[in-house]
């Protein structure tokens, strides 16, 4: 699997997991993070996915989403969704 395909898969998984957390009203997630914050993260990841699919990937220095910093600073460490989102952001940076 190429780095681009890996990034697309991880970003799509993160988007799907965010959707699932909101739709199922996952108490573990929503007790720590607002639905509004999750919506903004999903929007950012969707934009990145569109950029990748349009083959318009910016230089590495410009591939900063910033979601990881928020997760590390504010989210509980044992929240699996946080790890999934961080992995997606890292995969984008590694393209």
Secondary structure, DSSP 8 states (H G I E B T S, - for coil): --HHHHHHHHHHHHHHHHHHHHHTT-HHHHTTS-HHHHHHHHHHHHHHHHHHHTT----GGG----HHHHHHHHS-TT-HHHHHHHHHHHHHHT-
